[in-house]
């Protein structure tokens, strides 16, 4: 028996999120990333296996490097063969990038010390191939102004202003390691894309998308620099902006070697 950690990439467009639906009429009625990978694991191992993900991405959200572990009853499969073997059974919108063996006590969710998300924003023309993976806005954002709003997104923060109704978290306190904007070249035409990156110990439901939508709304209005701090301090979701579309959001990286914060 081995505990195997998978690094997973997926295009979330056609999935109803990461988490398998287990209850009542919803069971097996929606396509999920966890469900597809567990089907592949069962085909490879000839027995049902449970996959434990580091985070539950919503419908339409993508991942560059989701982390998920499972307990393999087969010791004969070399680790470097797992990606190739599993990808044979997986649809093209899920790819296993890497497999490694971890201690039995390791759990992809509870062993993670932080999650990094990136949100992609296009403000010029957008190619058809890019439309599934970025939010197109109708003005040119100010990188300097956006980063000035982000200054308050650091440390232990009550994120109630960015919690969607229906969030079941026991606490709205989160520890944000960093939050900032930068630009990079887009694929394949090398046009400029705006990227919002945020790292925290954990996130509330739709928190990253609500923060992104709020920041873009403030920038578009040329709001004062302290506007984001005021929204944060009021702890009222109605004071924040719109929730940005799911398609621009990527779970970019999972860290396991940082400082462990509360959830």
C-alpha positions as a LaTeX table, in Angstrom:
\begin{tabular}{lrrr}
\hline
Residue & $x$ (\AA) & $y$ (\AA) & $z$ (\AA) \\
\hline
Unk1 & 0.00 & 0.00 & 0.00 \\
Unk2 & 1.33 & 3.43 & $-0.97$ \\
Unk3 & 0.06 & 6.97 & $-0.53$ \\
Unk4 & 0.36 & 8.61 & $-3.94$ \\
Unk5 & 0.23 & 12.37 & $-4.53$ \\
Unk6 & $-0.90$ & 13.50 & $-7.98$ \\
Unk7 & $-0.36$ & 16.91 & $-9.57$ \\
Unk8 & $-3.38$ & 17.57 & $-11.76$ \\
Unk9 & $-4.14$ & 20.12 & $-14.48$ \\
Unk10 & $-7.62$ & 20.61 & $-15.89$ \\
Unk11 & $-9.78$ & 22.85 & $-18.03$ \\
Unk12 & $-12.77$ & 23.40 & $-15.76$ \\
Unk13 & $-15.11$ & 24.76 & $-18.45$ \\
Unk14 & $-17.21$ & 21.64 & $-18.83$ \\
Unk15 & $-17.07$ & 20.43 & $-15.23$ \\
Unk16 & $-19.45$ & 21.04 & $-12.34$ \\
Unk17 & $-16.48$ & 21.71 & $-10.11$ \\
Unk18 & $-13.90$ & 19.43 & $-8.52$ \\
Unk19 & $-15.95$ & 17.57 & $-5.92$ \\
Unk20 & $-17.78$ & 14.35 & $-6.72$ \\
Unk21 & $-21.53$ & 14.46 & $-6.02$ \\
Unk22 & $-22.41$ & 11.68 & $-3.58$ \\
Unk23 & $-25.91$ & 12.33 & $-2.36$ \\
Unk24 & $-29.43$ & 11.57 & $-3.52$ \\
Unk25 & $-30.50$ & 12.53 & $-7.00$ \\
Unk26 & $-27.23$ & 14.42 & $-7.58$ \\
Unk27 & $-25.13$ & 11.26 & $-7.35$ \\
Unk28 & $-23.26$ & 10.68 & $-10.62$ \\
Unk29 & $-25.53$ & 13.15 & $-12.44$ \\
Unk30 & $-22.87$ & 15.84 & $-12.91$ \\
Unk31 & $-19.43$ & 15.66 & $-14.46$ \\
Unk32 & $-16.74$ & 16.49 & $-11.89$ \\
Unk33 & $-12.95$ & 16.38 & $-11.96$ \\
Unk34 & $-12.69$ & 14.15 & $-8.88$ \\
Unk35 & $-15.27$ & 11.79 & $-10.34$ \\
Unk36 & $-13.44$ & 11.44 & $-13.67$ \\
Unk37 & $-10.09$ & 10.75 & $-12.00$ \\
Unk38 & $-11.62$ & 8.18 & $-9.64$ \\
Unk39 & $-13.09$ & 6.37 & $-12.66$ \\
Unk40 & $-9.59$ & 6.28 & $-14.19$ \\
Unk41 & $-8.08$ & 5.06 & $-10.91$ \\
Unk42 & $-10.62$ & 2.25 & $-10.71$ \\
Unk43 & $-9.85$ & 1.16 & $-14.28$ \\
Unk44 & $-6.13$ & 1.12 & $-13.54$ \\
Unk45 & $-6.30$ & $-0.59$ & $-10.14$ \\
Unk46 & $-9.38$ & $-2.79$ & $-10.76$ \\
Unk47 & $-10.96$ & $-1.56$ & $-7.53$ \\
Unk48 & $-12.71$ & 1.66 & $-6.41$ \\
Unk49 & $-10.40$ & 4.24 & $-4.80$ \\
Unk50 & $-11.04$ & 7.60 & $-3.13$ \\
Unk51 & $-9.17$ & 10.72 & $-4.22$ \\
Unk52 & $-8.52$ & 13.50 & $-1.69$ \\
Unk53 & $-8.09$ & 16.96 & $-3.23$ \\
Unk54 & $-6.33$ & 19.96 & $-1.71$ \\
Unk55 & $-9.17$ & 22.29 & $-2.66$ \\
Unk56 & $-12.65$ & 22.25 & $-4.20$ \\
Unk57 & $-12.72$ & 24.45 & $-7.29$ \\
Unk58 & $-16.14$ & 25.62 & $-8.49$ \\
Unk59 & $-17.84$ & 25.01 & $-11.83$ \\
Unk60 & $-15.85$ & 26.57 & $-14.65$ \\
Unk61 & $-12.67$ & 27.14 & $-12.58$ \\
Unk62 & $-9.43$ & 25.66 & $-13.92$ \\
Unk63 & $-6.25$ & 24.26 & $-12.36$ \\
Unk64 & $-2.60$ & 24.38 & $-13.35$ \\
Unk65 & $-1.47$ & 22.23 & $-10.43$ \\
Unk66 & $-4.21$ & 20.87 & $-8.21$ \\
Unk67 & $-2.86$ & 18.38 & $-5.64$ \\
Unk68 & $-4.72$ & 15.19 & $-4.76$ \\
Unk69 & $-3.72$ & 11.96 & $-3.05$ \\
Unk70 & $-5.02$ & 8.39 & $-2.94$ \\
Unk71 & $-3.97$ & 5.11 & $-1.35$ \\
Unk72 & $-2.83$ & 2.62 & $-3.97$ \\
Unk73 & $-3.12$ & $-1.10$ & $-3.18$ \\
Unk74 & $-0.71$ & $-1.83$ & $-6.04$ \\
Unk75 & 3.02 & $-1.45$ & $-5.36$ \\
Unk76 & 4.21 & $-2.60$ & $-8.77$ \\
Unk77 & 3.35 & 0.54 & $-10.77$ \\
Unk78 & 6.43 & 2.81 & $-11.04$ \\
Unk79 & 5.70 & 6.39 & $-9.99$ \\
Unk80 & 6.86 & 7.81 & $-13.31$ \\
Unk81 & 4.35 & 5.58 & $-15.12$ \\
Unk82 & 1.29 & 6.84 & $-13.25$ \\
Unk83 & 0.76 & 10.01 & $-15.36$ \\
Unk84 & 0.94 & 8.10 & $-18.64$ \\
Unk85 & $-1.22$ & 5.23 & $-17.38$ \\
Unk86 & $-3.94$ & 7.44 & $-15.90$ \\
Unk87 & $-3.99$ & 9.88 & $-18.82$ \\
Unk88 & $-4.90$ & 6.96 & $-21.10$ \\
Unk89 & $-8.20$ & 6.65 & $-19.21$ \\
Unk90 & $-8.87$ & 10.37 & $-18.74$ \\
Unk91 & $-10.65$ & 12.86 & $-21.01$ \\
Unk92 & $-8.47$ & 15.45 & $-22.73$ \\
Unk93 & $-9.54$ & 18.24 & $-20.36$ \\
Unk94 & $-7.77$ & 16.52 & $-17.43$ \\
Unk95 & $-4.04$ & 15.74 & $-17.38$ \\
Unk96 & $-1.99$ & 14.11 & $-14.64$ \\
Unk97 & 1.35 & 15.93 & $-14.62$ \\
Unk98 & 3.25 & 14.13 & $-11.87$ \\
Unk99 & 2.99 & 11.36 & $-9.27$ \\
Unk100 & 5.04 & 11.03 & $-6.09$ \\
Unk101 & 4.94 & 8.89 & $-2.97$ \\
Unk102 & 4.17 & 10.66 & 0.31 \\
Unk103 & 3.92 & 9.50 & 3.95 \\
Unk104 & 0.75 & 7.70 & 5.05 \\
Unk105 & $-0.12$ & 10.65 & 7.28 \\
Unk106 & $-0.17$ & 13.04 & 4.31 \\
Unk107 & $-3.51$ & 14.46 & 3.17 \\
Unk108 & $-3.61$ & 16.86 & 0.22 \\
Unk109 & $-6.17$ & 19.08 & 1.94 \\
Unk110 & $-5.00$ & 19.09 & 5.54 \\
Unk111 & $-1.26$ & 18.98 & 4.80 \\
Unk112 & $-1.42$ & 22.04 & 2.53 \\
Unk113 & $-0.07$ & 25.24 & 4.09 \\
Unk114 & $-1.28$ & 27.62 & 1.37 \\
Unk115 & $-3.07$ & 27.80 & $-1.97$ \\
Unk116 & $-2.12$ & 30.13 & $-4.82$ \\
Unk117 & $-4.74$ & 31.31 & $-7.31$ \\
Unk118 & $-4.28$ & 33.38 & $-10.44$ \\
Unk119 & $-7.00$ & 35.29 & $-12.24$ \\
Unk120 & $-6.47$ & 36.29 & $-15.89$ \\
Unk121 & $-7.94$ & 39.48 & $-17.36$ \\
Unk122 & $-7.81$ & 40.64 & $-20.99$ \\
Unk123 & $-8.57$ & 44.24 & $-21.90$ \\
Unk124 & $-7.82$ & 44.22 & $-25.63$ \\
Unk125 & $-8.91$ & 41.78 & $-28.31$ \\
Unk126 & $-9.27$ & 38.19 & $-27.25$ \\
Unk127 & $-8.74$ & 35.11 & $-29.42$ \\
Unk128 & $-11.37$ & 32.39 & $-29.53$ \\
Unk129 & $-8.88$ & 29.97 & $-27.94$ \\
Unk130 & $-8.33$ & 32.38 & $-25.02$ \\
Unk131 & $-12.00$ & 33.08 & $-24.33$ \\
Unk132 & $-12.41$ & 30.02 & $-22.09$ \\
Unk133 & $-9.58$ & 31.15 & $-19.81$ \\
Unk134 & $-9.82$ & 34.91 & $-19.26$ \\
Unk135 & $-12.26$ & 37.68 & $-18.35$ \\
Unk136 & $-12.45$ & 40.40 & $-20.99$ \\
Unk137 & $-13.06$ & 43.89 & $-19.57$ \\
Unk138 & $-13.95$ & 46.94 & $-21.64$ \\
Unk139 & $-11.25$ & 49.33 & $-20.44$ \\
Unk140 & $-7.49$ & 49.31 & $-19.77$ \\
Unk141 & $-6.89$ & 48.73 & $-16.03$ \\
Unk142 & $-4.27$ & 50.68 & $-14.12$ \\
Unk143 & $-1.65$ & 48.30 & $-12.76$ \\
Unk144 & $-0.39$ & 50.90 & $-10.28$ \\
Unk145 & $-3.85$ & 51.71 & $-8.94$ \\
Unk146 & $-4.87$ & 48.06 & $-8.63$ \\
Unk147 & $-1.75$ & 47.24 & $-6.62$ \\
Unk148 & $-2.41$ & 50.21 & $-4.34$ \\
Unk149 & $-5.81$ & 48.68 & $-3.49$ \\
Unk150 & $-4.11$ & 45.34 & $-2.75$ \\
Unk151 & $-1.96$ & 46.75 & 0.05 \\
Unk152 & $-4.63$ & 45.92 & 2.64 \\
Unk153 & $-4.77$ & 42.27 & 1.54 \\
Unk154 & $-1.97$ & 41.04 & 3.77 \\
Unk155 & $-1.89$ & 39.06 & 7.01 \\
Unk156 & $-4.76$ & 37.75 & 9.13 \\
Unk157 & $-7.97$ & 39.28 & 7.80 \\
Unk158 & $-11.71$ & 38.92 & 8.33 \\
Unk159 & $-12.87$ & 38.32 & 4.75 \\
Unk160 & $-16.62$ & 38.46 & 5.45 \\
Unk161 & $-17.06$ & 41.17 & 2.79 \\
Unk162 & $-15.99$ & 38.63 & 0.15 \\
Unk163 & $-17.94$ & 35.60 & 1.39 \\
Unk164 & $-20.79$ & 34.50 & $-0.86$ \\
Unk165 & $-24.15$ & 33.58 & 0.60 \\
Unk166 & $-24.20$ & 29.85 & 1.17 \\
Unk167 & $-20.60$ & 29.68 & 2.38 \\
Unk168 & $-20.52$ & 27.14 & 5.21 \\
Unk169 & $-17.15$ & 28.07 & 6.73 \\
Unk170 & $-17.10$ & 28.24 & 10.52 \\
Unk171 & $-14.92$ & 31.36 & 10.38 \\
Unk172 & $-14.37$ & 34.11 & 7.81 \\
Unk173 & $-10.84$ & 34.76 & 9.09 \\
Unk174 & $-8.12$ & 33.95 & 6.56 \\
Unk175 & $-4.38$ & 34.56 & 6.41 \\
Unk176 & $-3.39$ & 36.17 & 3.11 \\
Unk177 & 0.30 & 35.78 & 2.30 \\
Unk178 & 0.30 & 38.04 & $-0.76$ \\
Unk179 & $-2.01$ & 39.66 & $-3.32$ \\
Unk180 & $-0.81$ & 41.61 & $-6.33$ \\
Unk181 & $-1.28$ & 42.29 & $-10.05$ \\
Unk182 & 1.26 & 41.90 & $-12.84$ \\
Unk183 & 1.25 & 41.58 & $-16.62$ \\
Unk184 & 2.56 & 38.83 & $-18.85$ \\
Unk185 & 2.45 & 37.75 & $-22.48$ \\
Unk186 & $-0.56$ & 35.69 & $-23.48$ \\
Unk187 & $-0.49$ & 32.53 & $-25.60$ \\
Unk188 & $-0.40$ & 32.20 & $-28.59$ \\
Unk189 & $-0.39$ & 35.80 & $-29.90$ \\
Unk190 & 1.82 & 37.36 & $-27.18$ \\
Unk191 & $-0.79$ & 39.99 & $-26.36$ \\
Unk192 & $-0.63$ & 41.47 & $-22.87$ \\
Unk193 & $-2.76$ & 39.86 & $-20.15$ \\
Unk194 & $-3.33$ & 41.19 & $-16.64$ \\
Unk195 & $-2.88$ & 38.65 & $-13.85$ \\
Unk196 & $-4.12$ & 38.87 & $-10.26$ \\
Unk197 & $-2.27$ & 36.47 & $-7.94$ \\
Unk198 & $-3.33$ & 35.77 & $-4.39$ \\
Unk199 & $-1.96$ & 33.28 & $-1.85$ \\
Unk200 & $-3.67$ & 32.35 & 1.42 \\
Unk201 & $-3.96$ & 29.48 & 3.85 \\
Unk202 & $-7.52$ & 28.88 & 2.58 \\
Unk203 & $-10.33$ & 30.70 & 0.80 \\
Unk204 & $-14.02$ & 31.25 & 1.31 \\
Unk205 & $-16.49$ & 30.20 & $-1.37$ \\
Unk206 & $-16.02$ & 32.47 & $-4.44$ \\
Unk207 & $-13.71$ & 34.69 & $-2.40$ \\
Unk208 & $-11.01$ & 35.12 & $-5.07$ \\
Unk209 & $-13.55$ & 35.96 & $-7.77$ \\
Unk210 & $-15.33$ & 38.47 & $-5.50$ \\
Unk211 & $-12.06$ & 40.18 & $-4.58$ \\
Unk212 & $-11.10$ & 40.33 & $-8.27$ \\
Unk213 & $-14.45$ & 41.77 & $-9.30$ \\
Unk214 & $-14.30$ & 44.34 & $-6.49$ \\
Unk215 & $-10.78$ & 45.47 & $-7.40$ \\
Unk216 & $-11.64$ & 45.87 & $-11.08$ \\
Unk217 & $-14.79$ & 47.81 & $-10.18$ \\
Unk218 & $-12.83$ & 50.19 & $-7.94$ \\
Unk219 & $-10.16$ & 50.71 & $-10.58$ \\
Unk220 & $-12.71$ & 51.39 & $-13.30$ \\
Unk221 & $-14.29$ & 54.09 & $-11.11$ \\
Unk222 & $-10.85$ & 55.52 & $-10.20$ \\
Unk223 & $-11.82$ & 55.09 & $-6.55$ \\
Unk224 & $-9.57$ & 56.44 & $-3.74$ \\
Unk225 & $-6.72$ & 54.21 & $-2.58$ \\
Unk226 & $-8.37$ & 53.43 & 0.76 \\
Unk227 & $-11.61$ & 52.17 & $-0.86$ \\
Unk228 & $-10.67$ & 48.49 & $-0.68$ \\
Unk229 & $-9.69$ & 48.81 & 2.99 \\
Unk230 & $-13.06$ & 50.39 & 3.78 \\
Unk231 & $-14.91$ & 47.53 & 2.07 \\
Unk232 & $-12.80$ & 45.00 & 3.97 \\
Unk233 & $-13.42$ & 46.70 & 7.31 \\
Unk234 & $-17.21$ & 46.90 & 6.95 \\
Unk235 & $-17.52$ & 43.07 & 6.76 \\
Unk236 & $-20.57$ & 43.40 & 4.51 \\
Unk237 & $-20.81$ & 41.48 & 1.22 \\
Unk238 & $-23.23$ & 44.04 & $-0.22$ \\
Unk239 & $-20.46$ & 46.68 & $-0.13$ \\
Unk240 & $-18.15$ & 44.61 & $-2.36$ \\
Unk241 & $-18.31$ & 44.42 & $-6.14$ \\
Unk242 & $-19.50$ & 41.81 & $-8.59$ \\
Unk243 & $-18.20$ & 38.25 & $-8.60$ \\
Unk244 & $-15.83$ & 37.90 & $-11.55$ \\
Unk245 & $-16.62$ & 35.06 & $-14.01$ \\
Unk246 & $-15.30$ & 31.62 & $-13.17$ \\
Unk247 & $-13.51$ & 31.18 & $-16.49$ \\
Unk248 & $-10.60$ & 33.49 & $-15.64$ \\
Unk249 & $-9.63$ & 31.70 & $-12.41$ \\
Unk250 & $-6.91$ & 29.07 & $-12.06$ \\
Unk251 & $-5.78$ & 27.14 & $-9.00$ \\
Unk252 & $-2.13$ & 27.79 & $-9.74$ \\
Unk253 & $-0.16$ & 26.03 & $-7.00$ \\
Unk254 & $-0.47$ & 24.21 & $-3.68$ \\
Unk255 & 2.25 & 24.68 & $-1.07$ \\
Unk256 & 3.03 & 22.12 & 1.62 \\
Unk257 & 6.21 & 23.59 & 3.11 \\
Unk258 & 5.07 & 26.96 & 4.46 \\
Unk259 & 3.94 & 28.15 & 7.87 \\
Unk260 & 0.75 & 26.43 & 9.01 \\
Unk261 & $-1.99$ & 28.97 & 9.71 \\
Unk262 & $-5.43$ & 28.46 & 11.20 \\
Unk263 & $-8.49$ & 28.02 & 8.94 \\
\hline
\end{tabular}
